[in-house]
Amino acid sequence: MRVAEVDRPGAPIEISDRPVPEPADGQVRVAVEACGVCHSDVFAKEGNWPGIEYPRVPGHEVAGRIDAVGADVSGWAVGDRVGVGWHGEHCFECEPCRRGEFIDCEHEAVTGIDTDGGYAEYLTAPTHALARIPDELDTVEAAPLLCAGVSTFNALRKSDARPGDIAAVQGLGGLGHLGVQFAAAAGLETVAISRGTEKRDLAFDLGADHYVDATATDPADALQEVGGAAVILSTAPSSEAIESVLGGLGIDGQLYPLGVPDEPIGVEIPTLITNQRSIHGHSSGTARDSQDTLEFAAHQSITPTVETFSLEDAATAYDRMMDGDVTGRAVLVP
């Protein structure tokens, strides 16, 4: 099979041939039909993840069909449409797992970082890493929902925001354009925040009720003018951007930073104390969370904007994603 792999930290992504893997006990083999290119693939590309081994095949937004089934597998069959996301494996034995918090497993294996991922024609995965893809969803459109989608959907439903509350989505890129759709479909009064007016029409097309140009208006002031946000999804990987919206939280408002900036954010404690505001750490979700995301997206006709690339163009897709030069989400189609 063909794979796009990195053979050492910082090395270019290159196409190689490998034997098709055989599923171990409790695993299935997935014939990859689409794999999203995510900013978090930088961990595999640059090697800044503890314990990563090389060569490594990146990719944790994998959509395809089961191609083979290992021993001791039940409930899954050849031909099933499945997705494999960030959370690739948990141990079932550590304290978080015993409490059912599998996403916090002390021995979590991340797809495309701890194990080979979806920049390939095939991969293997344990059954507890599988999410079923509804028939209504196109495979290419389903792939980004397995990371960008579950990250935004899961953050919204973990928050205390309820229908009718104000939800703000900062940034209208690969994460944000999905966050706006999920927030609107959940019945939240949705505020899209971006720089300039270029994405104003897009924001309203996605379902936003308000648009804030952060270059012309202080976004925190703008949010307070409409009542204060119950939840803010900050999808831009910018410390300055995150800091600029904190004051826009309402009483008991929660900010979920989904974009990871290189620099720490500066927070004035009185900003949090006032109105009991908070910043919440959030990891994407388990396979069941991914399946919930896929099912909600199918029910509400929520789809990502995608730009497709061949597997041979994986390096180009990655570079363009890192440069912010992709419309929506980049997706590899082997």
Buried (B, 14 or more C-beta within 10 A) or exposed (E): BBBBBBEEBEBEBEBEEBEEBEBEEBBBBBBBBBBBBBBBBBBBBEBEBEEBEEBBBBBBBBBBBBBBBBEEBEEBEEEBBBBBBBBBBBBEEBEBBEEEEBBBBEEBBBBBBBBBBBBBBBBBBBBBBBBBBBEEBEBBBBBBBBBBBBBBBBBBBBBEBEEEBBBBBBBBBBBBBBBBBBBBBBEBBBBBBBBEEEBBEBBBEBBBBBBBBBEEEBBBEBBBEBEBBBBBBBBBBBBEBBBBBBBBBBEBBBBBBBBEBEEEBEBEEEBBEEBEBEBEEBBBBBBBBBBBBBBBBBEBEBBBBBBBBEBEBBBBBBBBBBEEEBEBBBBBBB
